[in-house]
Amino acid sequence: MAYIQHFHSVLRWLVLLTALYAIFKAFVGMQQKAGFSKSDNMAGILFTSTIDIQLLLGLILYFTSGLGYKNIQANGMGFVMKDGFARFFAVEHISMMLIALVLIHIGRSKSKKAATDLAKHKNAFWYYLIALVIILAAIPWPFRKGFEALGWM
């Protein structure tokens, strides 16, 4: 399981890079009132694909590692909710990431279906940007209180 955890941790950088790329493409398209090009579409596909892979790895970790579901089973939800570190992984991290994933997919769908190119860029920009903010808040950064000792950061 350690290799999955490591890959999940490393893949976050690709998720962040594809997010920034997709947001940048949407922002430039919005500002220049440009057509929604094949590369704009590809930016959304890359972002969506990387976050989907990250979700699969995260779900494997959630149900097999001691930080997620197994922690809830072993210690009960009361303990998990009282312990900030346990709560983060068992509840907050997965909840925020799922919300971000849903926003990314909604943004991708709306950007494909919008009537005008400007609307496509705006939908992609705002949904992806909000999702990125949530993702950044949900990552267990080593500088967060109580997370500095984690080995996979």
N, C-alpha and C positions, 0 to 999 in steps of 0.2 A: 504493500500500500504506500510505502514511502515514495516510490517513484511516481505514483499518481499525484500525491500531494506536492511533490517537487514540480511536476509538469504543470499542475494547476496554478502553482505560485508563479512560475516563469511565464505561463501563457497570459497572465494578467497584463504583462507589458505589451503583448501583441494586441490584446483587447483595447488597451489605452491608445496605442498608436493608430489602430484602425478607427477608433472613435474620433480622435483628433483629425484624422484625414477626412473622414466623412463629414464632420462638422465644418472643417475648413472648406471643402468643396461646396457644401450647401451655402455657407456664408458668402463665398465669392460669387456663386451663381445668383444669390439674392441681390447682392450689391450691384452686380453688373447686369442684372435682369437678363441673364443668359439663358439659352435653351438648356433643357435637362438632357445632358449628353449621356452617351454610353458609359463614360468614365464616372459620371455622377452616380449612375445606377450601380456601377461596379463597386464604388466606395460603400454604398449601403449594403450590398451583398457581402462584401468582406467583413464589415462590422457585424452584421447579423450572423454570419457563419462562425466568426471567432467567438462571439458570445454564446452561441448554441453549443459549440464544443466545450467551452468553459462550463456551461450548465451541466452537461453530461458528466464531466469530471467531478464537478462539485456535488452532484447528486450521489455519485459513487462514494465520495468521501463522507457525505452527510450520513449515509446509511451504514457505512462500514467502519468509520473511525470512532474514537471515543469522544469526539467533540460535538457530535450532532445527536442523532436519534438514539444511539446507544447510551449516551449520557443521560438523556431524558428517561429512558427505560431503567437504567441502573439506579439513578438518584431521585427520580421524580421531578415533575415540573416545578414544584415549589422550591426545591434546592436550586435548580437551574435558573429560575427567575431571580433568586436572591444573590447569585454570584455573577458579577458583571462579565467576567471572562467566559463563563459557561453560557450565559444568556446571549452574548454576542454571537457565538458560533451556532448555538442550537436554535436561535430565534431571529436575531436582528440581521445577521449577515445573509442568511438564506432569504429572508423576507424582502430585504432591500434589493438584493440581486434579482429576485424574481420580478419585482416591480420594474426594475430597470429593463430587464429582458422584455417584458410586455410592452413597455414604452418604445423600445427599439423596434419591435415588430409592428406596432401600430404606426410609428413614424415611417417605416419602410413601406407599409401597405398604403398609407395615405399619400406618400410621395409618388407612388406608382399610379394611384387612381385620381389624383388631382387633375382638374380641368386645364389649368395653365401651368407653364413652366415655373413661373414665379411661385405659385402655390406649392408646387412640388418641392422647390428649394426651401421654402419657409417651413413646410411640414417636417422635412428631414432635419433642418437646422434645429428647430425648437424641441422636437421629441428626442433627438440624439443628444442635444445639450443637457436637457433635464435628466436624461438617463445617465449621462456621464457624471453629473454632479452626485447623483445617488450612488453610482459605482464608487466614486472617490471616497464617499462617506462610509461605504460598506467594506472597503478593503482593510484587512488587519495590518495596517502599517506598523513597522517596528517602533516608531516614535510615539505610538499611542500608549497611554498609561496601562501597564500590565502586559503589554505585548512584546516588549523588548527582548525577552528571553526566548522567544520562539525561534527554533532552528531553521525553519524553511524560508525566512524572510530574506 
